[in-house]
Amino acid sequence: MPGNSFIPLPRNPLSFIKQGEESPVADKLIRIVNVLIYNCYKMVILSVYL
């Protein structure tokens, strides 16, 4: 998978979050990903109930 080559998968997910505290760019990316995941879950829940 060429898409995963630039993102090393850490054993501990907290280590990736710890790196995000040091660099604001990674922190913004984590927040954007969290918002996208939240919106996806919200859309799925709404589509299930509708």
TAVENLIN-V486978 format. One record per residue. N is the residue number from 0. RES is the residue in three letters. SS is DSSP state (H for helix, E for strand, L for the rest). D_FIRST is the distance of its C-alpha to the first C-alpha in whole Angstrom. Layout:
n=<N	N>
res=<RES	RES>
ss=<SS	SS>
d_first=<D_FIRST	D_FIRST>
//
This chain:
n=<0	1	2	3	4	5	6	7	8	9	10	11	12	13	14	15	16	17	18	19	20	21	22	23	24	25	26	27	28	29	30	31	32	33	34	35	36	37	38	39	40	41	42	43	44	45	46	47	48	49>
res=<MET	PRO	GLY	ASN	SER	PHE	ILE	PRO	LEU	PRO	ARG	ASN	PRO	LEU	SER	PHE	ILE	LYS	GLN	GLY	GLU	GLU	SER	PRO	VAL	ALA	ASP	LYS	LEU	ILE	ARG	ILE	VAL	ASN	VAL	LEU	ILE	TYR	ASN	CYS	TYR	LYS	MET	VAL	ILE	LEU	SER	VAL	TYR	LEU>
ss=<L	H	H	H	L	L	L	L	L	L	L	L	H	H	H	H	H	H	H	H	H	H	L	H	H	H	H	H	H	H	H	H	H	H	H	H	H	H	H	H	H	H	H	H	H	H	H	H	H	L>
d_first=<0	4	5	6	7	10	11	12	13	17	19	21	21	24	23	20	23	26	24	24	28	28	26	27	24	22	25	25	21	21	24	23	20	23	25	22	22	26	26	24	26	29	28	27	30	32	31	32	36	36>
//
